[in-house]
Amino acid sequence: MESQNRDVAIIGGSVSGLAAADEFIDSEKISEIRVFERQEYDDKRVDCGEAINDATLVPLKKTSSNGFLNNVRGFQLRVYTGTDRSPDEEPLGVSDLQCDAGYICDRDTVEQQWAQQLSDSGVVFETGKSVTAGEYHDITEEYDYIVDATGQPSLTHKVKDEVPDYTGDMVALNATVEGDFSDYIDYPRIFFEGYVGYSWSFPKSKTHANVGIGWAGDQRPDDYMSALEAAAERNGFPVPDQEDVNIYTIPRGPSLKPQSVHIPEDNVFLVGDAAGIANRYQGEGICQGIRSASLLAKLISEGRESAYPDELFDKMKSEYRLARLMRGAWVEHEDPQLLANVAEALEGLTIDDITRQPQRVIGRVIQHPVVATQLVADGGMLRRLLNAYTDSWEYNSTESV
Ligand SMILES: Cc1cc2nc3c(=O)[nH]c(=O)nc-3n(C[C@H](O)[C@H](O)[C@H](O)COP(=O)(O)OP(=O)(O)OC[C@H]3O[C@@H](n4cnc5c(N)ncnc54)[C@H](O)[C@@H]3O)c2cc1C
């Protein structure tokens, strides 16, 4: 009978690494779970909008001491003519999307508490030191399974010198600011303003918010900080102090071939941002990371780990598909009024619908025949539809959008 005493090394102890550790705890197959995290949890710093869209995926009580600060009802999309406008200009379209299980968090606290809970359950943590390339090789020799949850670009790709294969193309700046956010505490705001990307203001409380701006396309400002300041002024949130602002590159999304998430010779598996699976359209990656890690841990426990690349791809497929179509709604037309009409057509759907349920989104758009006709009256958009529904948009293409 196959030995059940396997050990697993998880490199990277953020949401994806913690989710993997959590899923392994009850596995009869795994006797040791060791997490290597380069930061200390007490002073861990996460650069993120801190919206967890499905907080049920994190096995902690939803209390503020666990970092769950604002239990939002949803998110509000606000579509404007562009960036060259007065702060008084009304949006072209506004749409409220529902998100029952959504929270704006203090993510550092969420991770700190989650790590503590895991440590209490027997997971071993080695913190405060980066795993080097040399140590990575030692770990692959020593452990039966290695989960690379090191974010983007992954340690595995750095060690293999394959980073250019998937370096991200989304740049974002964010900060936590103080102000009065009572007007939209229940519906954090996302501002679309005529570029590929968006600005956001996500209240953590009536007086604090995570705010930021990100660009996904080639057209980016020369001076990111000035662009964030201008976005704050026109979108009505406080201008962050420069020293509080984080700048970060978000993975381009589903940019890895399915086979690249498993390196069989070393038994290394990539999850979360390391696997490049943050949403290509809106940059969400926490729930994606948790889902990928849980899937992997479950498959390892069942002895079916070689199915991970295919099952991950299947799990992500509708999200890949929808991200490509949603991005096309702007990229192929560059028409703010059309985007506003699409956003309004989606009013009342959930964040999950517009992220993972293409049939619901298409069903809604079809109910607005003028919008639907405008959307598909374009060669690029038709190509996107065809590619999306033949699964051929992804790995046989050098296109970056
Ligand atoms: C500005 C911005 C805003 C965002 N907003 C949101 C949002 O609101 N909601 C959302 O869902 N997603 C958001 N995202 C995306 C989200 O942050 C990521 O998708 C998510 O953090 C991925 O989690 P992860 O655990 O896979 O990787 P990461 O969070 O990147 O964690 C990787 C971990 O590995 C550790 N590590 C790295 N290298 C080593 C090493 N060599 N040795 C040991 N440890 C190592 C790091 O310290 C880190 O803890 C945002 C991203 C950005 C940049």
The ligand as a Gaussian input file, in Angstrom:
#p B3LYP/6-31G(d) Opt

LIG

0 1
 C       -2.640000      47.215000      -6.505000
 C       -3.309000      45.863000      -6.491000
 C       -4.605000      45.756000      -6.072000
 C       -5.221000      44.508000      -6.027000
 N       -6.472000      44.446000      -5.539000
 C       -7.062000      43.254000      -5.409000
 C       -8.328000      43.149000      -4.801000
 O       -8.893000      44.152000      -4.317000
 N       -8.907000      41.938000      -4.732000
 C       -8.288000      40.814000      -5.223000
 O       -8.884000      39.735000      -5.151000
 N       -7.094000      40.878000      -5.786000
 C       -6.438000      42.055000      -5.870000
 N       -5.195000      42.122000      -6.409000
 C       -4.536000      40.878000      -6.819000
 C       -4.063000      40.113000      -5.575000
 O       -3.316000      40.966000      -4.734000
 C       -3.207000      38.911000      -5.962000
 O       -3.824000      38.195000      -6.990000
 C       -3.011000      38.012000      -4.738000
 O       -2.231000      38.686000      -3.788000
 C       -2.316000      36.708000      -5.117000
 O       -2.023000      36.000000      -3.945000
 P       -0.838000      34.937000      -3.922000
 O       -0.853000      34.339000      -2.559000
 O       -0.938000      34.029000      -5.089000
 O        0.496000      35.785000      -4.141000
 P        1.075000      37.007000      -3.328000
 O        0.024000      37.732000      -2.595000
 O        1.942000      37.756000      -4.266000
 O        2.000000      36.326000      -2.222000
 C        3.240000      35.757000      -2.500000
 C        3.919000      35.488000      -1.158000
 O        5.137000      34.803000      -1.400000
 C        6.159000      35.375000      -0.609000
 N        7.410000      35.104000      -1.320000
 C        7.767000      35.538000      -2.560000
 N        8.979000      35.087000      -2.890000
 C        9.391000      34.326000      -1.857000
 C       10.582000      33.573000      -1.599000
 N       11.579000      33.521000      -2.502000
 N       10.694000      32.934000      -0.414000
 C        9.688000      32.982000       0.512000
 N        8.531000      33.684000       0.314000
 C        8.406000      34.336000      -0.854000
 C        5.784000      36.855000      -0.506000
 O        6.357000      37.482000       0.616000
 C        4.254000      36.768000      -0.415000
 O        3.816000      36.660000       0.922000
 C       -4.546000      43.347000      -6.460000
 C       -3.221000      43.452000      -6.892000
 C       -2.619000      44.695000      -6.895000
 C       -1.210000      44.790000      -7.338000

